[in-house]
Amino acid sequence: MDYTSIFTLMRAEVTLTAILVFVFLYDLMAGERARRRFSAVVCCLMVVQVVVNLVPAAGGELFGGMFCHTPMDGIVKSMLSVGALIVFLQSDTWLRREDTRHKQGEFYILTLSTLLGMYFMIGAGNFLLFFIGLELASVPMACLVAFDKYKRYSAEAGAKYILCALFSSGLMLYGISFIYGTTARIDGSPLLVMALVFFLSGLGFKISLVPFHLWTADAYQGAPTNVTAYLSVVSKGAAAFVLLTVLVKVFAPMTEQWQTLLWIVTVSSITVANLFAIRQKDLKRFMAFSSISQAGYIMLAVIGGSAIGMTSLVFYVLVYMAANLAVFGVLSAVEQHSGGRVSLEDYNGFSRTNPRLALLMTLALFSLAGIPPFAGFFSKFFVFAAAFSGGFHLLVFIALVNTVVSLYYYLLIVKAMYIMPGDAPIAAFRSDRYTRVSLALCMAGVLLLGIVSAVYDGINAFAFGL
């Protein structure tokens, strides 16, 4: 094996590992003065990592096929790195608080560890490496969810997350054992229906699809807001892409079976999440059910298993990342400057005290709802087109009807900010420069990704499917 190929095909993993080691040593040896620049150092390193991996490398295999790289893998890994960078920018104010200042290094190390696990999931050519990546992404994530462990909701959320993660990992490993028992191999061959069901159950937890979603609302509410943002976007996007890749490469002879399962799961996810979102008063629980609904829309791109489905999935995740992180950026800023106010009623009259943040929140919500001319409209159009071209006409119709329902509950937040009177509105404040940079990046995505066609065309050039 040519060892130089490790630094080309595994460029993203190598650079992220180097950053992880550097951050660990920086946290261990930096003095008090140097620790004040912790956020700046980590964000600069992530920018370098994104730039280095921006141009996808040619495809290839390493370690006897254990690790596989395609140009599309490189695009998705770069997207996840950008999402992690935005989360780091939005976390600066929270990490400078008196009760979290001493845990900055832990936050960055745990987050980068989960990101590295997602990289291995995406690049795995063998189920063993895939499962190692899954656990590397899941276990540190449980620590992040319980990061504010002395707060009751955070400890409860961490316990629920790790217990559900254990059961889902067990189910998935049981399904992989069926693969090995049936074929005497673990590198991807056609399997039994039960193997498919167990495998889909395991990844359904990561994507928070119905009926594997019951942990989502409690974990989102109890976790620190910035961790919730990371969990809702980066983790979900990686798992959705891996699901499509595995279905296409491994379960291709069983297309009819997994399309039937996905049809039921997609309809259930979109419908149940929309109905429960209407009832929510806590905005973090609200965004939890919103993310379940968005996961259902992502499955529209998966169900066809086509190249256009893969393109629309990656584009949808990119747009969803921009819009959702914008919403969570505003939620985090408000929470840090208002003593932890996150309920819907707290945002009554928000536009009168903080008009710019209210406008950014509105634009991001419009994009999540799929209102033109924002990028969310185009991303939904592409996933609908992918499902429609696969012959799933009724599924697309049901999803369209649910889009109207989702528009209603997104407008509830807009109504609170612009129409409802507030007896004690959130006081005017100025967010820190890191948050402003992150919100600017998110708004650029919301406004430009839909009209700059080169983004979609660039993704489409490397797509593959059945």
Secondary structure as GFF3:
##gff-version 3
##sequence-region A 1 466
A	DSSP	three_ten_helix	3	5	.	.	.	ID=ss1
A	DSSP	alpha_helix	6	9	.	.	.	ID=ss2
A	DSSP	alpha_helix	11	29	.	.	.	ID=ss3
A	DSSP	alpha_helix	32	35	.	.	.	ID=ss4
A	DSSP	alpha_helix	38	52	.	.	.	ID=ss5
A	DSSP	beta_strand	60	62	.	.	.	ID=ss6
A	DSSP	beta_strand	67	69	.	.	.	ID=ss7
A	DSSP	alpha_helix	71	90	.	.	.	ID=ss8
A	DSSP	alpha_helix	92	95	.	.	.	ID=ss9
A	DSSP	three_ten_helix	101	103	.	.	.	ID=ss10
A	DSSP	alpha_helix	104	123	.	.	.	ID=ss11
A	DSSP	alpha_helix	127	145	.	.	.	ID=ss12
A	DSSP	alpha_helix	152	183	.	.	.	ID=ss13
A	DSSP	alpha_helix	193	207	.	.	.	ID=ss14
A	DSSP	alpha_helix	216	222	.	.	.	ID=ss15
A	DSSP	alpha_helix	225	230	.	.	.	ID=ss16
A	DSSP	pi_helix	231	235	.	.	.	ID=ss17
A	DSSP	alpha_helix	236	249	.	.	.	ID=ss18
A	DSSP	three_ten_helix	252	254	.	.	.	ID=ss19
A	DSSP	alpha_helix	255	277	.	.	.	ID=ss20
A	DSSP	alpha_helix	283	302	.	.	.	ID=ss21
A	DSSP	alpha_helix	307	337	.	.	.	ID=ss22
A	DSSP	three_ten_helix	345	347	.	.	.	ID=ss23
A	DSSP	alpha_helix	350	353	.	.	.	ID=ss24
A	DSSP	alpha_helix	355	369	.	.	.	ID=ss25
A	DSSP	alpha_helix	375	389	.	.	.	ID=ss26
A	DSSP	alpha_helix	393	418	.	.	.	ID=ss27
A	DSSP	alpha_helix	433	448	.	.	.	ID=ss28
A	DSSP	alpha_helix	453	460	.	.	.	ID=ss29
###
